[in-house]
Each structure stands twice: as structure tokens, then as C-alpha cells.
Amino acid sequence: MRHKLKKIDLGIVVILLCFMAFSTLIIYSATHNHPLYEKKAFEHIIYFTLGFVVVIGSVFVDYRIVLKFWYVFLIIGVIMLALVYAVGPEINGAKGWFKIKSFSFQPAEIVKLFIIIGLAAWMGKRKGEKLTFYRDLVPIGLIVGIPFILVLITPDLGNAIIYLVILVGMLWIGNMKYSHVLIGLTVVVAGLVLSVSLFNTYNTEIADALRDKGKYHWYSRINTFINPEEASPAARYQVENAQIAIGTGGLTGKGFMEGSIKNAGLVPYTYSDSIFSVVGEEFGFQGSAILLLFYFLLIYRMIVIAYRCYDLRAAYIVVGVISMFVFQIFENIGMMIGIMPVTGITLPFVSYGGTSLLLNMLSIGIILSINAHQYKYELDD
């Protein structure tokens, strides 16, 4: 037990503690004038504390045990996604949460990790050899494709995209044939061009159809990103106000709890999805740069762990988690400064959200487990 504790990457633990302190201050600032949300900073501390328990506990579990049951996790994940679509309550136009009184759980979050584990286990069977189309890429497509479709119809575009990003990130180091890479890129580019073309061609019909189904906010978000010049002032409201807040923060920011964007209600969910607008306004470019430095150091430490892995499956897991984090960081900050479409993706370790935070902490815990068990380099299946 002591040996495993000594193998914990203290650098990652320190970074997580920094995230805990920084995010708690930001969430407190974003909610202190709102009676309905005033307890969220305290709840965030509780979630982070539970997260550290998960992280430390994960170190004592050999990650290879988890890999052996990858198919069980995926089946459980698919069942949860199907159930939440069938019986879950509709919240903000989406059916992605199980809700029991004040407790809510979003299965799409934990399925990210299930997909990473499943892909790592399947790709690891090849022992580093080239991935074949029928024996490898088709099953890999099913591992990601089924959860992707179930999440997309809820609808949760943000998490659905993350599933694809995880797939691309892990295939990137999975030794794909160049011909398959070329075909994949061609399909993706053609699909994007066709989707944008069809969206613009049938813009009115899509808007009417989604309006009838109560999903008009999805049309508004996509149309604002693709055709910003045609979007209504109401559709541009969130992004424009976020940009103004971040811009007025300047170099050093207005100061802790001195921001006005959260008090005026100019941007919704400043404690969650839009929390970077509060960071930019109150701490300015310097504070934002420090936050990005934390992320850089965390990703760097994970890359070091992946590089040291004797087990390819372990390296695949680490790369999958890195892909997930990097995209979420880029997407969340990008949508606040207008270079990415608005989605419900949270900022890792900073945004309020129990399910996403515990999932992120569990992901780190598995990576620390990988680091703790790499001394056993005799790789059993």
C-alpha cells in the first residue's frame, strides 16, 4: 500500500488542489448574490473532496482489472443512455439526466470514460500492429457509434462531439493505416461541407421543425455559429455579452467579486458552462493565462505518464483522457470568445457540476493507477 502511495504523481495532486481553490472562488463570486445558487460553492467543495477520495481510492485498483471488464461497462453505459432518453425528465430541452429530488446524474458524462476503456482494451489486442478495417475499425466504430447516437438524440451535441474527439485522439496513436486516415478525413470533411450546405439550404424548414419539437434553441446555437450575420440579437446575446465581459477585464481584471456580468444576468450559467466569462472579467488576461497554465501542466504530467507506459492499453487510456480534456477546454473557452458554437460543455475542474467533476477526478484516478502499477511490466491480459 505504501509503495502505491509513493507512486502517486504529487504534481498532479497539487494542480488539482489549485483547481479546487481557484474554481471555488470563481463559483462563489458567480453565485454570491443569487439566493437560489448561494450554496453551490459549498457543494463544489464537497464534490471536489469526494473527487479526491475517488482519486486516492483508484490508485489501489489495478487498471488492468478495469480493462478486463470493458464490455460490462459499455453495456451498462448503453443501458443508462437508453433509459435516460426513455424516462428521464426534460431539462433545458434535453433528456440527459436522472433526477431524484435534488440529486441529478448525467450518464453521458461517465460513458466518456467507458468509451475510453473500451477503445483501449480493443485496440490493445493488436499489440501495436496496424489496425485492420473489418477486425478493428468496424468494432471500434460500434463502440463509439452506439453511445454517440443515443446521446445525440437526447439531444446533447456537446458530449456527442466529445465521443468523436476521443475516438480520433485514440486512433491517432493507434497505428492506423495511412489509407484509412485519408478515407476518414475525406469522409469527415465531406460530411461537414454537406451538413453546412443542407443546413443553409433548408434553414427555414429546420428552424420550423425544431420549433415545433421545442428544440429551437439548438437551431439558434448552430445558426448563430454558421451564420452570425443573420442571427437575431437574442441568439447572439450570450456570446456577445461574454466577449464584452472578457474584453473589459483587460490585462489584470476588475478584481475578485467586482464583475458585473453575473449580477446583471447578461450571461446564463456563469457558475457552470459560462464560468470563463467570470474569470476573464474579474481576473483579466493574467488570470486566464494562469488558468491555462494549470491546464498545460496537468496535460504535460499526463503525457509524461503515457510516455513511460510499458502497456500500450494504458497509454491509450491516458491519450483518451487527454483528448477529452483538451477538447472540453478548447470548446468551453472558444464558445465564450466566439470561435466555437455554444454547447453545454463544462470547463474541466472549474465549472460547477457534480457528475462532470467526479468523472474528471475518476479519470485522473485511473491515470494515477496506471502510474502506480507500471512497475509490474509483465503484462497479463
C-alpha positions, -999 to 999 in steps of 0.1 A, spaced: 0 0 0 28 24 9 45 16 -24 14 26 -43 10 58 -24 46 67 -32 39 62 -69 12 89 -68 22 119 -90 23 147 -65 25 172 -93 -10 162 -105 -24 163 -69 -10 198 -64 -25 210 -96 -59 196 -86 -57 214 -53 -50 246 -72 -80 240 -94 -101 233 -63 -91 267 -47 -94 287 -79 -128 272 -90 -143 276 -56 -135 313 -56 -149 318 -91 -181 299 -83 -186 318 -51 -181 351 -70 -206 340 -97 -233 330 -72 -230 351 -40 -258 375 -50 -282 347 -61 -303 332 -32 -310 301 -54 -274 294 -61 -256 306 -29 -248 271 -17 -231 260 -50 -196 270 -39 -200 249 -7 -214 220 -28 -185 223 -52 -161 218 -23 -180 187 -12 -178 173 -48 -141 181 -50 -135 164 -16 -154 133 -28 -133 135 -60 -101 133 -41 -114 102 -23 -121 87 -57 -86 97 -69 -68 81 -40 -91 50 -40 -84 45 -77 -47 42 -71 -52 10 -52 -72 -6 -80 -51 -21 -108 -63 -5 -140 -59 -39 -158 -88 -53 -137 -109 -25 -151 -98 -33 -187 -109 -69 -183 -145 -58 -178 -146 -32 -205 -176 -47 -223 -196 -48 -190 -190 -10 -186 -201 -3 -221 -233 -24 -218 -241 -6 -186 -234 28 -203 -257 20 -233 -285 8 -210 -282 41 -189 -283 62 -220 -313 44 -234 -331 46 -200 -325 83 -196 -339 90 -230 -369 69 -223 -378 80 -188 -355 109 -179 -371 144 -173 -366 171 -199 -343 198 -186 -335 228 -208 -348 210 -238 -328 178 -233 -334 145 -216 -300 137 -203 -303 135 -165 -316 111 -140 -331 132 -112 -341 121 -77 -352 151 -56 -322 174 -55 -298 148 -68 -291 146 -106 -269 123 -126 -259 127 -162 -249 93 -177 -234 108 -208 -205 120 -187 -195 86 -172 -199 70 -207 -170 91 -219 -147 71 -196 -164 38 -205 -157 45 -242 -120 53 -234 -117 20 -215 -134 0 -243 -113 15 -271 -81 10 -251 -90 -27 -244 -99 -34 -280 -70 -15 -296 -46 -31 -272 -53 -65 -286 -33 -56 -317 -1 -51 -296 8 -21 -317 2 -36 -351 -16 -18 -379 -54 -16 -373 -74 -35 -399 -107 -23 -412 -131 -52 -405 -115 -67 -374 -107 -34 -357 -122 -2 -372 -157 -16 -376 -160 -28 -340 -143 4 -328 -169 24 -348 -197 4 -330 -181 10 -295 -184 48 -301 -212 49 -326 -240 34 -304 -234 58 -274 -229 87 -299 -264 82 -315 -281 77 -281 -266 109 -267 -272 129 -299 -310 122 -298 -314 133 -262 -302 159 -277 -267 165 -262 -245 177 -291 -216 187 -268 -210 152 -253 -217 135 -286 -189 155 -302 -166 146 -273 -171 109 -280 -159 115 -316 -129 135 -303 -119 107 -280 -121 83 -309 -100 105 -332 -74 111 -304 -70 74 -296 -69 63 -333 -42 89 -338 -18 68 -318 -34 35 -326 -13 28 -357 -39 33 -384 -31 27 -420 -25 59 -439 -51 49 -465 -77 46 -437 -67 80 -423 -71 96 -458 -105 80 -462 -116 91 -428 -105 127 -433 -123 127 -467 -155 115 -451 -153 139 -423 -146 170 -445 -173 159 -470 -198 153 -442 -191 188 -427 -194 205 -460 -226 186 -468 -241 193 -434 -235 230 -436 -248 231 -471 -280 213 -462 -284 234 -431 -283 266 -451 -304 252 -480 -332 241 -456 -326 267 -429 -363 277 -426 -376 241 -426 -351 231 -399 -360 261 -378 -397 253 -381 -393 216 -373 -372 222 -342 -395 250 -331 -424 225 -332 -405 200 -312 -394 225 -286 -358 223 -296 -354 257 -313 -325 266 -290 -304 241 -308 -312 257 -342 -304 291 -327 -270 280 -314 -259 263 -347 -272 291 -369 -255 318 -347 -222 300 -353 -226 292 -390 -244 325 -400 -236 350 -373 -245 379 -396 -281 366 -399 -286 356 -363 -311 376 -342 -298 398 -314 -314 374 -289 -294 345 -304 -261 365 -302 -269 377 -267 -249 352 -246 -217 352 -268 -216 389 -273 -220 397 -236 -194 371 -227 -170 387 -252 -177 421 -237 -171 409 -202 -138 392 -211 -127 422 -231 -135 447 -203 -114 426 -179 -83 438 -197 -49 427 -185 -55 424 -148 -93 422 -145 -118 442 -124 -109 422 -93 -124 394 -73 -162 397 -70 -161 430 -88 -175 417 -121 -209 429 -133 -218 403 -159 -231 377 -133 -251 403 -114 -269 417 -144 -278 383 -157 -262 391 -191 -248 356 -195 -266 325 -182 -250 298 -161 -219 319 -151 -212 293 -124 -212 264 -149 -209 265 -187 -201 302 -189 -177 304 -160 -148 315 -181 -165 348 -187 -163 355 -150 -126 345 -150 -119 369 -179 -138 398 -164 -126 396 -128 -90 383 -133 -83 395 -168 -57 382 -192 -33 374 -164 -58 352 -145 -69 335 -177 -33 328 -186 -27 313 -151 -57 290 -156 -44 279 -189 -10 273 -173 -27 249 -148 -42 230 -177 -9 229 -196 9 215 -165 -18 189 -160 -17 177 -196 21 177 -195 22 154 -165 -3 130 -181 18 129 -213 48 120 -192 29 91 -177 17 79 -211 53 81 -224 65 59 -195 38 32 -200 50 -3 -208 14 -13 -215 0 1 -248 -35 -1 -234 -25 22 -205 -11 47 -230 -43 46 -250 -63 54 -218 -41 83 -210 -44 97 -245 -81 92 -245 -84 113 -213 -61 139 -226 -82 142 -258 -113 146 -237 -98 173 -215 -82 193 -243 -113 194 -264 -135 204 -235 -111 232 -226 -109 245 -262 -146 242 -267 -157 259 -235 -133 288 -238 -138 290 -275 -176 294 -272 -171 323 -248 -148 342 -272 -169 334 -303 -147 309 -322 -168 278 -313 -205 271 -312 -223 273 -279 -228 239 -263 -234 226 -228 -197 215 -223 -183 225 -189 -148 237 -182 -129 208 -165 -123 211 -128 -136 247 -128 -173 247 -137 -198 237 -112 -213 202 -118 -211 171 -97 -213 145 -124 -187 161 -147 -163 169 -118 -164 133 -103 -159 119 -138 -129 141 -144 -115 131 -110 -121 94 -117 -103 98 -150 -73 113 -131 -75 85 -106 -73 58 -133 -42 76 -148 -26 76 -113 -34 39 -111 -16 34 -144 14 53 -130 13 32 -98 11 -2 -115 36 3 -143 64 -13 -123 47 -46 -129 57 -46 -165 49 -83 -171 17 -75 -190 -10 -100 -184 -43 -98 -203 
